[in-house]
Amino acid sequence: MDVGDSMMKRSMTLVAFLLAILLLILYPAVLAEDSWASKVQMPTARGYLRVAAVNEKIYAIGGGNLGVNEEYDPATDTWATKASMPDDQACFGIVVCQGKIYCIGGMPTGFSGASDTNRVYDPVTDSWVTKSPIPTGRYGFHANVVNGKIYCIGGVRSVGYNQGEEELNVTEVYNPASDTWSSGVPMPNSAGYVSAVIDDKIFVIGGLITQIYETKTDTWSTGAPPIESIGDAAAAATTGVKAPKRIYVYNGNSLQVYDPQTDSWSFATPPPTRRSNLGIAVVDDLLYFIGGQNQRPFIIDYYATNEQYTPFGYGTPDPTYTPSTEPEPFPTVPVAAVSGASAVAIGAGLIVYFKKIKTRKTKTAVTA
């Protein structure tokens, strides 16, 4: 083999190596939309848990008669055990505000009564503190944050022993800066629901009703109803950074997608493992469906399942996206920016390398 052939072989090997690295870096951008992937299961199987994402990590908290708190890192596909809740709770409202997780209200151990506790978890210090309690103790509701304030809407509370539950339509707003509560306009329909925030609006979806709360004006309106009734469901919204802004609602049977721009619904591929009372968290506009349960006669099957869903249009930012007013707990660099910079660096490296090869060949030819 002459010198030229040897150089060419080494060049092709290097190119293949650099291209392989480039594909690995850009992998998130080429995930197939509306597709599923199984991830490492959470250590503790449970239903009625709540999940929240902070600094690109997911925290699965509470559920059943447990106060367990487990952290999932999507980047490494690993779990770690963190400080448990001060008390065992299920069906509480959970939300992230300024890098901390607020767990409000809930159903205490024994599935009786309703809690008014406002517990705050700090992932940085792995510790809990208690703040001003919610005025109306309740469970089975969802919390949402808009412009630094936490909105707790609806829910239920026990009326008394063997007397059932009372559905609530109350809207209560918590200000973490002052540790105080205020009231908003009650929800028109008090049915059980799931919710998500898009563009400062809270979308409350339950049964066959879509209710929209405008936080700026403290008013309610209605949107298109879901295709199938929503009950014992979970929901989450994509942010618009890497996928179009949509609300994904899973009711244990079907995965429905709401488009707030067109006020319309469609179906998506449901998760491989059918279950109810699970949690959904969003990291990097990928959705993680975690935990849950199935009810059989006299038997409850709890799940530790963790399945990742790639939404429609993944890799294409929403044209209406604007940066959130919610401050980041830590300075972060978007994956897309890192991928772009890496791709440019590799591309520049290839150009320089081939220029050197060309120069060497020219010198060799002149010498000859």
C-alpha positions as CSV (number, residue, x, y, z in Angstrom):
1,M,0.0,0.0,0.0
2,D,1.5,3.4,-1.0
3,V,1.5,6.6,1.1
4,G,-1.5,8.0,-0.8
5,D,-3.7,5.0,-0.2
6,S,-2.7,4.9,3.5
7,M,-3.6,8.5,3.9
8,M,-6.9,8.0,2.2
9,K,-7.8,5.0,4.4
10,R,-7.0,7.0,7.5
11,S,-9.0,9.9,6.2
12,M,-12.1,7.7,5.6
13,T,-11.8,6.2,9.1
14,L,-11.6,9.6,10.7
15,V,-14.6,10.9,8.7
16,A,-16.7,7.9,9.7
17,F,-15.7,8.5,13.4
18,L,-16.6,12.2,13.3
19,L,-19.9,11.5,11.5
20,A,-20.8,9.0,14.2
21,I,-20.1,11.6,16.9
22,L,-22.2,14.1,15.0
23,L,-25.2,11.7,14.8
24,L,-25.0,11.1,18.5
25,I,-25.0,14.8,19.3
26,L,-28.0,15.4,17.0
27,Y,-29.9,12.3,18.1
28,P,-32.7,14.3,20.0
29,A,-33.5,16.1,16.9
30,V,-34.1,13.0,14.8
31,L,-36.4,11.1,17.3
32,A,-39.5,9.8,15.5
33,E,-42.6,11.8,16.4
34,D,-45.6,10.2,18.0
35,S,-43.4,7.3,19.2
36,W,-42.6,5.5,22.5
37,A,-39.5,4.2,24.2
38,S,-39.2,2.3,27.5
39,K,-37.0,3.8,30.2
40,V,-35.6,2.5,33.5
41,Q,-38.5,1.9,35.9
42,M,-38.9,4.0,39.0
43,P,-37.8,2.1,42.2
44,T,-41.1,2.3,44.0
45,A,-44.3,1.2,42.1
46,R,-47.3,3.4,43.0
47,G,-50.4,5.2,41.7
48,Y,-51.9,8.5,42.6
49,L,-48.4,10.0,42.7
50,R,-47.4,13.4,41.4
51,V,-44.4,14.3,39.2
52,A,-42.6,17.5,38.4
53,A,-39.5,18.5,36.5
54,V,-36.8,20.8,37.8
55,N,-33.5,21.6,36.0
56,E,-34.2,18.7,33.5
57,K,-34.7,16.1,36.2
58,I,-38.0,14.6,37.2
59,Y,-39.2,14.1,40.8
60,A,-41.9,11.4,41.5
61,I,-43.4,12.2,44.9
62,G,-46.0,10.6,47.1
63,G,-48.8,8.3,45.9
64,G,-50.7,5.6,47.8
65,N,-49.8,5.7,51.4
66,L,-46.3,6.8,50.7
67,G,-44.3,10.0,51.1
68,V,-41.4,8.6,48.9
69,N,-39.5,11.1,46.7
70,E,-37.5,9.6,43.8
71,E,-35.5,11.6,41.2
72,Y,-35.1,10.6,37.6
73,D,-32.4,11.9,35.3
74,P,-33.4,11.4,31.7
75,A,-29.9,12.2,30.5
76,T,-28.5,9.1,32.2
77,D,-31.7,7.1,32.5
78,T,-31.1,6.6,36.3
79,W,-33.1,7.0,39.5
80,A,-32.0,8.3,42.9
81,T,-33.8,8.4,46.3
82,K,-34.3,11.8,47.8
83,A,-35.7,13.2,51.0
84,S,-39.3,12.0,51.6
85,M,-42.3,14.3,52.1
86,P,-42.9,15.2,55.8
87,D,-46.1,13.3,55.6
88,D,-47.6,10.5,53.4
89,Q,-49.9,12.0,50.8
90,A,-51.7,11.3,47.5
91,C,-53.7,13.3,45.0
92,F,-52.1,16.6,46.0
93,G,-51.5,19.6,43.7
94,I,-47.9,19.8,42.5
95,V,-46.2,22.6,40.6
96,V,-42.7,24.1,40.1
97,C,-42.0,27.7,40.9
98,Q,-38.6,29.3,40.8
99,G,-36.8,26.0,41.0
100,K,-38.8,24.6,44.0
101,I,-41.6,22.0,44.0
102,Y,-44.8,22.9,45.8
103,C,-47.0,20.0,47.0
104,I,-50.3,21.5,48.2
105,G,-53.2,19.8,49.9
106,G,-53.8,16.1,49.3
107,M,-55.3,13.0,50.8
108,P,-53.5,11.7,53.9
109,T,-52.6,8.2,54.8
110,G,-55.7,6.0,55.0
111,F,-57.4,7.8,52.1
112,S,-59.6,9.8,54.4
113,G,-60.0,13.5,55.0
114,A,-58.3,16.3,53.1
115,S,-55.0,18.1,53.8
116,D,-54.4,21.9,53.7
117,T,-50.7,21.6,54.0
118,N,-48.4,23.5,51.7
119,R,-45.0,21.7,51.5
120,V,-42.1,22.9,49.5
121,Y,-39.2,20.8,48.3
122,D,-35.8,22.3,47.4
123,P,-33.9,20.0,45.0
124,V,-30.7,21.9,45.6
125,T,-30.6,21.2,49.4
126,D,-32.8,18.0,49.2
127,S,-35.0,19.4,52.0
128,W,-38.6,20.3,52.8
129,V,-40.2,23.3,54.5
130,T,-43.8,24.1,55.2
131,K,-45.5,27.3,54.1
132,S,-48.8,29.0,54.6
133,P,-51.6,26.4,54.3
134,I,-54.1,26.5,51.5
135,P,-57.4,28.1,52.7
136,T,-59.6,25.2,51.5
137,G,-58.2,21.8,52.3
138,R,-58.8,19.4,49.5
139,Y,-57.4,16.7,47.2
140,G,-57.9,15.5,43.6
141,F,-57.0,18.9,42.1
142,H,-54.1,20.3,40.1
143,A,-51.8,23.3,40.6
144,N,-50.5,25.5,37.9
145,V,-48.0,28.4,37.9
146,V,-48.3,31.5,35.9
147,N,-46.1,34.6,36.2
148,G,-44.8,33.5,39.6
149,K,-48.1,32.7,41.2
150,I,-49.6,29.3,41.9
151,Y,-53.3,28.6,41.0
152,C,-55.1,25.8,42.8
153,I,-58.5,25.1,41.2
154,G,-61.3,22.8,42.2
155,G,-60.8,19.4,43.9
156,V,-62.8,17.4,46.4
157,R,-63.1,16.9,50.1
158,S,-64.7,14.3,52.3
159,V,-68.1,15.2,53.6
160,G,-68.0,12.7,56.5
161,Y,-67.7,9.1,57.3
162,N,-69.4,7.0,54.5
163,Q,-71.0,10.2,53.2
164,G,-69.0,10.6,50.0
165,E,-67.2,13.6,48.7
166,E,-68.0,17.2,47.9
167,E,-66.8,18.6,44.6
168,L,-65.4,22.1,44.8
169,N,-65.1,24.8,42.2
170,V,-63.0,27.2,44.3
171,T,-60.0,29.0,42.8
172,E,-57.3,30.0,45.2
173,V,-54.0,31.8,44.3
174,Y,-50.8,31.5,46.3
175,N,-48.0,34.1,46.1
176,P,-44.7,32.5,47.1
177,A,-43.0,35.9,47.4
178,S,-45.3,37.0,50.3
179,D,-46.4,33.5,51.4
180,T,-50.1,34.6,51.2
181,W,-53.3,33.3,49.5
182,S,-56.0,35.1,47.6
183,S,-59.2,34.1,45.8
184,G,-60.0,34.1,42.1
185,V,-63.2,33.6,40.2
186,P,-64.5,30.0,40.8
187,M,-64.4,27.4,38.1
188,P,-67.8,27.3,36.3
189,N,-68.0,23.5,36.3
190,S,-66.6,21.5,39.2
191,A,-66.1,18.2,37.6
192,G,-62.8,16.2,38.1
193,Y,-60.2,17.4,35.7
194,V,-56.6,17.6,34.5
195,S,-54.9,20.9,33.5
196,A,-52.0,22.5,31.8
197,V,-50.7,26.0,31.1
198,I,-50.0,27.5,27.6
199,D,-49.4,31.3,27.1
200,D,-50.5,32.3,30.6
201,K,-53.8,30.5,30.2
202,I,-54.8,27.5,32.4
203,F,-56.7,24.8,30.4
204,V,-58.9,22.8,32.7
205,I,-60.1,19.6,31.0
206,G,-62.6,17.1,32.6
207,G,-65.4,14.9,31.4
208,L,-66.3,16.4,28.0
209,I,-65.6,20.0,28.9
210,T,-62.6,22.2,28.2
211,Q,-62.6,25.3,30.5
212,I,-60.0,28.1,30.0
213,Y,-59.0,30.4,32.8
214,E,-57.4,33.7,31.8
215,T,-55.1,34.6,34.6
216,K,-54.6,38.2,33.5
217,T,-58.3,39.0,33.6
218,D,-59.5,36.4,36.2
219,T,-62.2,35.2,33.7
220,W,-63.4,31.8,32.3
221,S,-64.3,30.7,28.9
222,T,-64.8,27.3,27.1
223,G,-63.0,25.5,24.4
224,A,-63.7,22.6,22.2
225,P,-64.6,19.4,24.1
226,P,-62.3,16.4,24.1
227,I,-63.1,13.6,21.8
228,E,-63.4,11.1,24.7
229,S,-64.4,11.8,28.2
230,I,-61.6,12.6,30.6
231,G,-61.5,10.9,34.0
232,D,-58.7,9.4,36.2
233,A,-56.4,11.1,33.7
234,A,-53.0,12.9,33.5
235,A,-51.9,15.7,31.3
236,A,-48.9,17.8,30.3
237,A,-48.1,20.5,27.8
238,T,-45.1,20.9,25.4
239,T,-43.4,24.2,25.7
240,G,-42.8,25.2,22.1
241,V,-39.0,25.1,22.4
242,K,-38.6,21.8,20.5
243,A,-42.2,20.9,19.7
244,P,-45.4,22.8,18.9
245,K,-47.4,23.9,21.9
246,R,-49.9,21.2,22.6
247,I,-51.7,19.6,25.6
248,Y,-51.4,15.8,25.8
249,V,-54.2,14.2,27.9
250,Y,-54.1,10.5,28.7
251,N,-57.2,8.9,30.3
252,G,-56.0,5.4,30.7
253,N,-57.4,4.4,27.3
254,S,-56.6,7.0,24.7
255,L,-54.0,9.8,24.3
256,Q,-55.7,13.0,23.1
257,V,-54.0,16.1,21.9
258,Y,-55.4,19.6,22.2
259,D,-54.1,22.4,19.9
260,P,-54.9,25.8,21.5
261,Q,-54.2,27.7,18.3
262,T,-57.0,25.9,16.4
263,D,-59.1,24.9,19.4
264,S,-59.2,21.3,18.2
265,W,-58.5,17.8,19.4
266,S,-56.9,14.8,17.8
267,F,-55.7,11.3,18.8
268,A,-52.1,10.2,19.3
269,T,-50.6,6.8,19.9
270,P,-51.4,5.7,23.5
271,P,-48.6,4.4,25.8
272,P,-47.7,0.7,25.5
273,T,-48.6,0.1,29.1
274,R,-52.2,1.1,29.8
275,R,-52.9,2.4,33.3
276,S,-54.6,5.2,35.3
277,N,-53.6,7.5,38.1
278,L,-50.1,8.0,36.8
279,G,-48.0,11.2,36.4
280,I,-46.7,12.9,33.3
281,A,-43.6,15.2,33.3
282,V,-42.0,17.2,30.4
283,V,-38.2,17.5,29.9
284,D,-36.8,19.0,26.8
285,D,-40.3,18.7,25.2
286,L,-40.3,14.9,25.7
287,L,-43.1,13.5,27.8
288,Y,-42.4,10.9,30.5
289,F,-45.4,8.7,31.7
290,I,-44.5,7.4,35.1
291,G,-46.2,5.0,37.6
292,G,-49.9,4.4,37.8
293,Q,-52.2,1.5,38.6
294,N,-55.0,-0.7,37.3
295,Q,-58.0,-1.8,39.4
296,R,-59.1,-5.4,39.4
297,P,-61.8,-6.9,41.7
298,F,-60.2,-6.8,45.2
299,I,-56.7,-6.3,43.6
300,I,-54.8,-3.1,42.7
301,D,-51.8,-3.5,40.4
302,Y,-49.3,-0.7,41.0
303,Y,-46.8,0.2,38.2
304,A,-43.2,1.5,38.3
305,T,-43.4,1.9,34.5
306,N,-41.5,4.8,32.9
307,E,-42.2,5.4,29.2
308,Q,-40.9,8.3,27.1
309,Y,-43.1,9.8,24.4
310,T,-41.9,11.9,21.5
311,P,-44.7,14.4,20.6
312,F,-45.9,15.5,17.2
313,G,-43.5,17.9,15.4
314,Y,-40.6,17.2,17.7
315,G,-37.5,19.0,16.6
316,T,-39.6,21.9,15.2
317,P,-40.0,24.9,17.5
318,D,-43.4,26.5,17.8
319,P,-43.5,29.7,15.8
320,T,-45.4,31.4,18.7
321,Y,-42.9,30.5,21.3
322,T,-41.6,33.2,23.6
323,P,-39.2,32.7,26.5
324,S,-41.0,32.1,29.8
325,T,-41.1,34.9,32.4
326,E,-40.5,32.2,35.0
327,P,-36.8,32.5,36.1
328,E,-34.6,29.4,35.7
329,P,-33.2,28.0,38.9
330,F,-29.8,27.6,37.3
331,P,-28.3,28.9,34.1
332,T,-28.7,26.3,31.4
333,V,-27.5,25.9,27.8
334,P,-30.2,24.5,25.4
335,V,-29.3,21.2,23.9
336,A,-30.0,22.5,20.5
337,A,-27.4,25.2,21.0
338,V,-24.9,22.7,22.2
339,S,-25.7,20.4,19.3
340,G,-25.4,23.3,16.8
341,A,-22.1,24.4,18.2
342,S,-20.7,20.9,18.2
343,A,-21.8,20.3,14.6
344,V,-20.1,23.6,13.5
345,A,-16.9,22.6,15.4
346,I,-16.9,19.1,13.8
347,G,-17.6,20.6,10.4
348,A,-14.8,23.1,10.7
349,G,-12.5,20.3,11.8
350,L,-13.3,18.3,8.7
351,I,-12.6,21.3,6.4
352,V,-9.3,22.0,8.1
353,Y,-8.4,18.3,7.9
354,F,-9.1,17.9,4.2
355,K,-7.3,21.1,3.4
356,K,-4.2,19.6,5.1
357,I,-4.6,16.4,3.1
358,K,-4.9,18.5,-0.1
359,T,-1.8,20.5,0.8
360,R,0.2,17.3,1.5
361,K,-0.9,15.7,-1.8
362,T,0.1,18.9,-3.7
363,K,3.5,18.9,-2.0
364,T,4.0,15.2,-2.8
365,A,3.1,15.7,-6.4
366,V,5.6,18.7,-6.7
367,T,8.3,16.7,-5.0
368,A,7.8,13.8,-7.4
